[in-house]
Each structure stands twice: as C-alpha cells, then as structure tokens.
C-alpha cells in the first residue's frame, strides 16, 4: 500500500481534475500505449536527469526485459516498447519513494511506513520532486486520497496529515509495515 500522487500535463487542454479522476479510474492494462514518440522519450529522460540531479541517491530501475518478454509471451523488443516508462527509486534502505515517468503523466508513490517527523521529511522530499516536475514538465498534481488538484504552496501539510491518518488506520488493520523487507517495487 502506498500514498499516491498522479501528475498530468497542465496544457492538456482539459479539466485537470476530471482528467485525473478518469486516469485513476481507467483500468487500461497498456502501460505505454502506441509506439514511442521521440519527443516524449527525450522529455522523460530530461525529467529523470533533473530529478536525479535534485537527489543523486535516486536510481533508475533496470527492467529485466528478457524476463518480462517471457512472462508476457512477447519479444524483448516488444517488452522494451511496452515498458518504456522510467522508474526512479532511492537505495533499498531509503524511504521507498518511487517516481514513474510515462509519456504524458507521472506518478509518485510513498509507502506507508513513515511516522511523525519521518513522514514530514519524506513529503518535504516529495515536494522537491513535484517542483522539478511542475517547472520542467508542466505537470499539475492530483491527490486521489484528497480527491483534489494540489496547490504546492498550501497543501503539503494537509497531504502529510492525510498520509499519517491513513498510516494509523493501516497499522490498526494490518499491523506495522516493515521497511527492512525487500522494497515492494523490486518484483523482477
């Protein structure tokens, strides 16, 4: 389980809240539909580079395309096209924040294992990533937990409080998550 933020391009010309809700409700199994577009590939790479400069501890996840191809019954080149998004993660023992850059959107996830000051610090870090993505990717941010588009200057406290409230509920229901286990995004 994670606290999720969904980013969409502001200039999409649509109602951002409605588009964000539709994106979140969509059950499209196609991660990256259609063929690669060179401009979008360059844009993702540029954003990933900027994020890694903002936090040199971020690492790009290396997909195992041979294993993916076998699992999906396709060729490695088809797997590379299907899994052309970029995932950035901190080191295994870090805070578990994951950033995923797609052709026209992005997602940031924060696992539910940060309490108190650790939650505040992790959302300070997330806000740095959001600033990079807003400035250089023209992204707006939707918070599905709050069901609203975020205002960077005012909403970090509300997001952190909501995260902490959900973490308390998760802890009561499932017990406390163990951050020492293998990170949830390392499934290959």
C-alpha positions in Angstrom: 0.0 0.0 0.0 1.2 3.5 -0.8 0.1 7.1 -0.8 -0.2 8.0 -4.5 0.1 11.3 -6.4 -0.8 11.4 -10.1 0.6 14.1 -12.3 -0.8 15.2 -15.7 0.4 17.8 -18.1 -1.3 21.2 -17.5 -1.5 22.1 -21.1 -3.6 19.0 -22.0 -6.5 21.4 -22.6 -9.0 19.5 -20.4 -10.4 19.9 -17.0 -7.4 18.6 -14.9 -9.5 17.3 -12.1 -11.8 15.3 -14.3 -8.9 14.0 -16.4 -7.0 13.0 -13.3 -10.0 11.1 -12.0 -10.5 9.4 -15.3 -6.9 8.4 -15.4 -7.1 6.9 -11.9 -10.3 5.0 -12.7 -9.1 3.7 -16.0 -8.3 0.0 -16.0 -6.2 0.2 -19.1 -3.6 -2.7 -18.9 -1.5 -0.9 -21.5 1.2 0.9 -19.6 2.6 2.8 -22.6 0.1 2.6 -25.5 1.2 3.1 -29.0 4.7 3.4 -30.4 7.4 5.5 -28.8 7.4 9.2 -29.7 11.0 10.5 -29.8 10.0 13.9 -28.2 8.2 12.2 -25.3 11.1 9.8 -24.8 13.5 12.8 -24.7 11.2 14.6 -22.3 11.1 11.7 -19.9 14.9 11.3 -20.0 15.3 15.0 -19.3 12.9 14.9 -16.4 14.6 11.8 -14.9 18.0 13.5 -15.2 16.7 16.6 -13.5 15.2 14.5 -10.7 18.5 12.6 -10.2 20.4 15.9 -10.0 18.0 17.1 -7.4 18.6 13.8 -5.5 21.8 12.0 -6.5 20.6 8.9 -4.5 17.8 8.3 -7.0 18.5 5.4 -9.3 16.8 4.3 -12.5 15.2 0.9 -12.2 16.6 -1.5 -14.7 13.9 -3.6 -16.2 14.7 -7.3 -16.9 13.4 -7.3 -20.4 14.2 -11.0 -21.0 12.1 -12.0 -18.0 9.3 -9.5 -18.9 9.2 -10.9 -22.5 8.9 -14.5 -21.2 6.2 -13.5 -18.7 4.2 -11.7 -21.4 4.9 -14.1 -24.2 6.5 -11.4 -26.4 9.9 -10.5 -27.8 12.4 -8.5 -25.9 12.0 -5.5 -28.2 8.2 -5.6 -27.6 8.8 -5.7 -23.9 11.1 -2.7 -24.2 8.4 -0.8 -26.0 5.7 -1.8 -23.5 7.9 -1.0 -20.5 9.5 2.2 -21.8 8.4 4.3 -18.8 11.1 5.4 -16.4 11.1 4.4 -12.7 13.3 6.1 -10.2 13.8 4.8 -6.7 16.1 5.6 -3.8 18.5 3.0 -2.5 17.0 -0.2 -1.0 17.3 1.0 2.6 15.9 4.5 1.8 12.4 5.9 2.2 10.7 3.9 -0.6 9.6 6.8 -2.7 9.1 5.8 -6.3 8.7 8.2 -9.2 7.4 6.8 -12.5 7.5 8.9 -15.7 5.2 7.9 -18.5 4.7 9.6 -21.9 2.0 12.0 -20.8 1.8 11.6 -17.0 3.8 10.6 -13.9 3.2 9.0 -10.5 4.8 9.4 -7.2 4.2 6.8 -4.5 5.2 6.8 -0.8 4.9 3.5 1.1 3.0 3.6 4.4 5.9 3.2 6.8 6.9 6.8 7.8 5.7 8.0 11.2 5.9 11.5 12.7 9.0 13.5 11.6 9.9 10.9 9.1 6.6 11.5 7.3 7.2 15.2 7.3 10.7 14.7 5.9 9.6 12.3 3.2 6.9 14.8 2.0 9.5 17.6 2.0 11.5 15.4 -0.4 8.4 14.6 -2.5 7.6 18.3 -2.7 11.1 18.9 -4.2 10.3 16.3 -6.9 7.0 17.9 -7.5 8.6 21.3 -8.0 11.0 19.8 -10.6 8.2 18.1 -12.4 5.9 21.2 -12.4 8.7 23.5 -13.5 10.3 21.3 -16.2 7.4 19.0 -17.2 4.4 21.4 -16.9 2.7 18.9 -14.6 -0.2 19.5 -12.3 -0.7 17.1 -9.3 -3.8 15.2 -8.4 -4.1 13.6 -4.9 -6.6 10.8 -5.1 -6.7 10.4 -1.4 -8.0 14.0 -1.1 -9.7 14.0 -4.5 -8.3 17.3 -5.5 -5.6 19.1 -7.5 -2.8 20.1 -5.2 -1.6 23.7 -4.6 2.1 23.4 -4.0 2.3 26.4 -1.7 -0.5 25.3 0.6 -1.2 21.6 0.6 1.9 19.8 1.9 0.6 19.9 5.5 -2.8 18.5 4.5 -1.2 15.8 2.5 1.2 14.8 5.3 -1.7 14.8 7.8 -3.8 12.6 5.5 -0.8 10.2 5.0 -0.4 9.9 8.7 -4.1 9.4 9.3 -4.2 6.6 6.7 -1.0 5.1 8.1 -2.6 4.9 11.6 -5.6 3.1 10.1 -3.4 0.7 8.1 -1.4 0.0 11.3 -4.6 -0.8 13.2 -5.9 -3.0 10.4 -2.8 -4.8 9.1 -0.1 -4.2 11.7 3.0 -2.0 11.2 4.7 -2.4 7.7 8.4 -3.5 7.9 10.6 -1.1 6.0 13.5 -3.6 6.2 11.8 -6.1 3.9 12.6 -6.2 0.2 11.2 -2.9 -1.4 7.8 -3.5 -2.8 8.8 -2.2 -6.3 11.5 -4.8 -6.7 9.4 -7.6 -8.1 11.5 -8.8 -11.0 
